[in-house]
Amino acid sequence: MRIAVLADVHSNHIALDACVEEATNRGAEEFLFLGDYIGELAYPQKTMESIRRIRERIPCSFIRGNKEDYWINRENGKYGD
């Protein structure tokens, strides 16, 4: 089984989609995401939509990165803006 490993997407949905296409063309049957899906770039929502579409087609495993920890903690009031 071929597993594609992706990390540090940082909201770059265009690069994510290109990498997924290349990986599937090379026979990837599963994806392992190592975190930091959203971040500094301008399209976090489009990035998460891409990840959801990928997950519908291909088995995926997800590890939460420090960016996810930040946003979850912020949402839960840890950083008090």
PyMOL CGO cylinders between C-alpha atoms (Angstrom):
from pymol import cmd
from pymol.cgo import CYLINDER

trace = [
    CYLINDER, 0.00, 0.00, 0.00, 1.27, 3.46, -0.89, 0.3, 1, 1, 1, 1, 1, 1,
    CYLINDER, 1.27, 3.46, -0.89, 0.75, 6.17, 1.69, 0.3, 1, 1, 1, 1, 1, 1,
    CYLINDER, 0.75, 6.17, 1.69, 1.27, 9.86, 0.94, 0.3, 1, 1, 1, 1, 1, 1,
    CYLINDER, 1.27, 9.86, 0.94, 2.45, 12.00, 3.85, 0.3, 1, 1, 1, 1, 1, 1,
    CYLINDER, 2.45, 12.00, 3.85, 1.54, 15.69, 3.81, 0.3, 1, 1, 1, 1, 1, 1,
    CYLINDER, 1.54, 15.69, 3.81, 2.49, 18.38, 6.31, 0.3, 1, 1, 1, 1, 1, 1,
    CYLINDER, 2.49, 18.38, 6.31, 2.52, 22.14, 6.78, 0.3, 1, 1, 1, 1, 1, 1,
    CYLINDER, 2.52, 22.14, 6.78, -0.17, 23.05, 4.27, 0.3, 1, 1, 1, 1, 1, 1,
    CYLINDER, -0.17, 23.05, 4.27, -0.65, 26.44, 6.02, 0.3, 1, 1, 1, 1, 1, 1,
    CYLINDER, -0.65, 26.44, 6.02, -3.85, 27.27, 4.07, 0.3, 1, 1, 1, 1, 1, 1,
    CYLINDER, -3.85, 27.27, 4.07, -2.25, 26.79, 0.65, 0.3, 1, 1, 1, 1, 1, 1,
    CYLINDER, -2.25, 26.79, 0.65, -5.18, 24.90, -0.88, 0.3, 1, 1, 1, 1, 1, 1,
    CYLINDER, -5.18, 24.90, -0.88, -3.76, 25.26, -4.39, 0.3, 1, 1, 1, 1, 1, 1,
    CYLINDER, -3.76, 25.26, -4.39, -0.53, 23.46, -3.49, 0.3, 1, 1, 1, 1, 1, 1,
    CYLINDER, -0.53, 23.46, -3.49, -2.48, 20.91, -1.44, 0.3, 1, 1, 1, 1, 1, 1,
    CYLINDER, -2.48, 20.91, -1.44, -4.68, 20.02, -4.38, 0.3, 1, 1, 1, 1, 1, 1,
    CYLINDER, -4.68, 20.02, -4.38, -1.65, 19.75, -6.68, 0.3, 1, 1, 1, 1, 1, 1,
    CYLINDER, -1.65, 19.75, -6.68, 0.19, 17.48, -4.23, 0.3, 1, 1, 1, 1, 1, 1,
    CYLINDER, 0.19, 17.48, -4.23, -2.86, 15.25, -3.77, 0.3, 1, 1, 1, 1, 1, 1,
    CYLINDER, -2.86, 15.25, -3.77, -3.27, 14.93, -7.52, 0.3, 1, 1, 1, 1, 1, 1,
    CYLINDER, -3.27, 14.93, -7.52, 0.40, 14.03, -7.95, 0.3, 1, 1, 1, 1, 1, 1,
    CYLINDER, 0.40, 14.03, -7.95, 0.26, 11.51, -5.10, 0.3, 1, 1, 1, 1, 1, 1,
    CYLINDER, 0.26, 11.51, -5.10, -2.84, 9.79, -6.45, 0.3, 1, 1, 1, 1, 1, 1,
    CYLINDER, -2.84, 9.79, -6.45, -1.29, 9.71, -9.93, 0.3, 1, 1, 1, 1, 1, 1,
    CYLINDER, -1.29, 9.71, -9.93, 1.66, 7.90, -8.33, 0.3, 1, 1, 1, 1, 1, 1,
    CYLINDER, 1.66, 7.90, -8.33, -0.64, 5.36, -6.71, 0.3, 1, 1, 1, 1, 1, 1,
    CYLINDER, -0.64, 5.36, -6.71, -1.23, 6.72, -3.22, 0.3, 1, 1, 1, 1, 1, 1,
    CYLINDER, -1.23, 6.72, -3.22, -4.07, 4.81, -1.60, 0.3, 1, 1, 1, 1, 1, 1,
    CYLINDER, -4.07, 4.81, -1.60, -4.07, 6.61, 1.72, 0.3, 1, 1, 1, 1, 1, 1,
    CYLINDER, -4.07, 6.61, 1.72, -3.02, 10.00, 3.10, 0.3, 1, 1, 1, 1, 1, 1,
    CYLINDER, -3.02, 10.00, 3.10, -1.37, 10.86, 6.39, 0.3, 1, 1, 1, 1, 1, 1,
    CYLINDER, -1.37, 10.86, 6.39, -1.66, 14.54, 7.33, 0.3, 1, 1, 1, 1, 1, 1,
    CYLINDER, -1.66, 14.54, 7.33, 0.90, 15.69, 9.89, 0.3, 1, 1, 1, 1, 1, 1,
    CYLINDER, 0.90, 15.69, 9.89, -0.71, 18.95, 10.98, 0.3, 1, 1, 1, 1, 1, 1,
    CYLINDER, -0.71, 18.95, 10.98, -0.67, 22.67, 10.36, 0.3, 1, 1, 1, 1, 1, 1,
    CYLINDER, -0.67, 22.67, 10.36, -3.46, 22.53, 7.78, 0.3, 1, 1, 1, 1, 1, 1,
    CYLINDER, -3.46, 22.53, 7.78, -4.39, 26.17, 8.22, 0.3, 1, 1, 1, 1, 1, 1,
    CYLINDER, -4.39, 26.17, 8.22, -2.15, 29.08, 8.96, 0.3, 1, 1, 1, 1, 1, 1,
    CYLINDER, -2.15, 29.08, 8.96, -0.60, 32.15, 7.42, 0.3, 1, 1, 1, 1, 1, 1,
    CYLINDER, -0.60, 32.15, 7.42, -2.11, 32.15, 3.95, 0.3, 1, 1, 1, 1, 1, 1,
    CYLINDER, -2.11, 32.15, 3.95, -5.44, 33.65, 2.98, 0.3, 1, 1, 1, 1, 1, 1,
    CYLINDER, -5.44, 33.65, 2.98, -7.69, 30.65, 2.39, 0.3, 1, 1, 1, 1, 1, 1,
    CYLINDER, -7.69, 30.65, 2.39, -8.17, 28.49, 5.48, 0.3, 1, 1, 1, 1, 1, 1,
    CYLINDER, -8.17, 28.49, 5.48, -11.81, 27.72, 4.61, 0.3, 1, 1, 1, 1, 1, 1,
    CYLINDER, -11.81, 27.72, 4.61, -10.95, 26.60, 1.06, 0.3, 1, 1, 1, 1, 1, 1,
    CYLINDER, -10.95, 26.60, 1.06, -8.15, 24.47, 2.47, 0.3, 1, 1, 1, 1, 1, 1,
    CYLINDER, -8.15, 24.47, 2.47, -10.48, 22.72, 4.91, 0.3, 1, 1, 1, 1, 1, 1,
    CYLINDER, -10.48, 22.72, 4.91, -13.00, 22.18, 2.10, 0.3, 1, 1, 1, 1, 1, 1,
    CYLINDER, -13.00, 22.18, 2.10, -10.24, 20.53, 0.03, 0.3, 1, 1, 1, 1, 1, 1,
    CYLINDER, -10.24, 20.53, 0.03, -9.30, 18.29, 2.96, 0.3, 1, 1, 1, 1, 1, 1,
    CYLINDER, -9.30, 18.29, 2.96, -12.94, 17.26, 3.42, 0.3, 1, 1, 1, 1, 1, 1,
    CYLINDER, -12.94, 17.26, 3.42, -13.22, 16.38, -0.28, 0.3, 1, 1, 1, 1, 1, 1,
    CYLINDER, -13.22, 16.38, -0.28, -10.01, 14.34, -0.11, 0.3, 1, 1, 1, 1, 1, 1,
    CYLINDER, -10.01, 14.34, -0.11, -11.27, 12.50, 2.99, 0.3, 1, 1, 1, 1, 1, 1,
    CYLINDER, -11.27, 12.50, 2.99, -14.48, 11.55, 1.15, 0.3, 1, 1, 1, 1, 1, 1,
    CYLINDER, -14.48, 11.55, 1.15, -12.50, 9.85, -1.64, 0.3, 1, 1, 1, 1, 1, 1,
    CYLINDER, -12.50, 9.85, -1.64, -9.41, 8.45, 0.04, 0.3, 1, 1, 1, 1, 1, 1,
    CYLINDER, -9.41, 8.45, 0.04, -8.73, 7.05, 3.53, 0.3, 1, 1, 1, 1, 1, 1,
    CYLINDER, -8.73, 7.05, 3.53, -6.95, 9.68, 5.64, 0.3, 1, 1, 1, 1, 1, 1,
    CYLINDER, -6.95, 9.68, 5.64, -5.37, 9.93, 9.07, 0.3, 1, 1, 1, 1, 1, 1,
    CYLINDER, -5.37, 9.93, 9.07, -4.83, 13.28, 10.77, 0.3, 1, 1, 1, 1, 1, 1,
    CYLINDER, -4.83, 13.28, 10.77, -2.38, 14.44, 13.40, 0.3, 1, 1, 1, 1, 1, 1,
    CYLINDER, -2.38, 14.44, 13.40, -3.00, 17.78, 15.03, 0.3, 1, 1, 1, 1, 1, 1,
    CYLINDER, -3.00, 17.78, 15.03, -0.18, 20.31, 14.70, 0.3, 1, 1, 1, 1, 1, 1,
    CYLINDER, -0.18, 20.31, 14.70, 0.67, 23.39, 16.69, 0.3, 1, 1, 1, 1, 1, 1,
    CYLINDER, 0.67, 23.39, 16.69, -1.54, 25.57, 14.44, 0.3, 1, 1, 1, 1, 1, 1,
    CYLINDER, -1.54, 25.57, 14.44, -4.55, 23.39, 15.19, 0.3, 1, 1, 1, 1, 1, 1,
    CYLINDER, -4.55, 23.39, 15.19, -3.73, 23.52, 18.89, 0.3, 1, 1, 1, 1, 1, 1,
    CYLINDER, -3.73, 23.52, 18.89, -3.59, 27.31, 18.70, 0.3, 1, 1, 1, 1, 1, 1,
    CYLINDER, -3.59, 27.31, 18.70, -6.96, 27.68, 16.96, 0.3, 1, 1, 1, 1, 1, 1,
    CYLINDER, -6.96, 27.68, 16.96, -8.68, 25.14, 19.22, 0.3, 1, 1, 1, 1, 1, 1,
    CYLINDER, -8.68, 25.14, 19.22, -7.29, 26.83, 22.33, 0.3, 1, 1, 1, 1, 1, 1,
    CYLINDER, -7.29, 26.83, 22.33, -8.25, 30.27, 21.00, 0.3, 1, 1, 1, 1, 1, 1,
    CYLINDER, -8.25, 30.27, 21.00, -11.78, 29.07, 20.28, 0.3, 1, 1, 1, 1, 1, 1,
    CYLINDER, -11.78, 29.07, 20.28, -11.99, 27.74, 23.83, 0.3, 1, 1, 1, 1, 1, 1,
    CYLINDER, -11.99, 27.74, 23.83, -10.97, 31.12, 25.28, 0.3, 1, 1, 1, 1, 1, 1,
    CYLINDER, -10.97, 31.12, 25.28, -7.45, 30.22, 26.38, 0.3, 1, 1, 1, 1, 1, 1,
    CYLINDER, -7.45, 30.22, 26.38, -5.88, 33.31, 24.78, 0.3, 1, 1, 1, 1, 1, 1,
    CYLINDER, -5.88, 33.31, 24.78, -8.53, 35.90, 25.73, 0.3, 1, 1, 1, 1, 1, 1,
    CYLINDER, -8.53, 35.90, 25.73, -8.50, 38.41, 22.87, 0.3, 1, 1, 1, 1, 1, 1,
]
cmd.load_cgo(trace, "trace")
